[in-house]
Structures are given as C-alpha cells and as structure tokens.
Amino acid sequence: MASKEDCDPLDIKFIGDIAARDMSTVAMREGIPWGADIDTYGLGASSYCLLFSSHIDVVQGSVSKRWRPIKPLRRHWNKKLWDTLFDTLLNSDGKNQNKFAGSHPNSLRAL
C-alpha cells in the first residue's frame, strides 16, 4: 500500500468522458486515460475563447497527428506564439507535466 507521501496527484488517471463534447480533451476523444491534461486543455480552450469569443473546436492533423484549433488565426496576430501555445496545451499527454515548470514559460518569453 502506498503512503500518502508517495501519491503524486499528477499520476492519477481517469477513464471516461464528460457531457459537454466541446470540452472533451484529446485523451477523452481518443478513449485513453486522462489526468492533469484536462487542465492544460482547459487553459488552451479558455485562451481560444478569449481570442475568438467562441468555444474551441479541434481537429487532428492528417500528417503530424497533432491536434490544433480548426479556426485559423488572424494574420496580424503573433502566429508563432499562438501556434506554440495551442500545440503545447492541446497535445499534452499528462506524462511530462514537469516540462511546464520551466521550459515553456522561458520559450514563450523568447517569442
């Protein structure tokens, strides 16, 4: 039996879906266990809602297999910044949560 100190909340996984289809994470859509990636997806969906004033709708690229928003960014927006943000948040698998602790904020500052 694991002690309370040995349990990492980021390692907890769930199986299933939620009622609102437009808020289903990538893992939920693919039918795989999900955990903290629901938080990164929610952050991406919230950012999208602030930019477009509508709920996010995502599609999986046929070649890259990476998930991205269907609606294209406006040409005067910082495309590199928003593409990086959405790619990172929508394609989080919940396995490498520590990567959000330092590398991505620093890479976003560089943009």
N, C-alpha and C positions, 0 to 999 in steps of 0.2 A: 504494500500500500504506500502510495506517495504521500509525503508530508505536505503541509500547506505551503512551505517554502519552496518545494520542488515544482509546484504547479505554475506554469507561465500562462497568463491569460491569452497571450498571442498564439499559443499552441492549441487552444480549444477549437474544435471544428464542429460544424453543424451540417445537417443534410436536410434538404427541402427547399421550398420556395416561399415567397411572400405573395400576398394577394395582389399587390399593385405590380403589374407586368413591367411598367416603365421604370420601376425602381429595382428590378431584379439585377443582381450583379452578374458579371460574366460567368463566375463559377456556378451560380444558380441556373443560368441559361444552359450551361454545358452539363449540368447534372452531377457536378463534383462537389465534395465537401468544401465548405467555406467558413471563414472565421473573421479575422480582422480586416480582410479585404473588403468587407461591406462598408467599413469606414472610409477607405480610400475611394471606393466607388461613389459613396455619398458626397465626399468632398468634390470629386470631379463633376457629379451631377449638379451640385449646388453652384459651382463655378459656371457651368454651362447655363444654368437657369438665370444667373445674374447677367451673363453676356447676351443671351438670346431671348430672354423673357418667355421661355417655354421649357417644357421637360425635355430631357436628353433622350435621343433615340440613337442607338449604336448599331454598327454593322462590323462584321469581321472581314478584314481584307482577304481577298482570294489568294494572293501570293504570300504576303507577310504573315497571315493568320493573326495579326494584331487587331484589337478592337479599337474603333475610332468613332467619333460622332458622325452621323450621316450629313448633317448640315455643314457646308463649308464655312470657313472663317472669312470675314470680310477682308478685303485686300489691304486696308490701311491699318489693320491690327498687326501686332507683332506675332507673325505666324510661327516663327521658330519657338518662341516662348510658349504659346498656347498648344502647339502640337506636342511639345515635350511634356507639358503639364498633363494633358489629356492622355497621352500614351502611357505615362508613368502611373497615373491614378486608375485608369480603366483596365490596365493589364497587370495589375498587382495580383499575384497568386497567393499572397499571405504567407509565403515561405520565408521570404527575405525581408521581414519588416524592419530589421536593423538598418537597412540601406536608407531608410527615410530619416534616420537620426542625423546624418551629416552630409552625405554626398549630394543629395538632390537640392537642399537649400543652397549649397555652395554653387552648384551648376546653374541654378536659376538666377543667382546674383550675377553670374558671368554674362547672362543674356542682357 
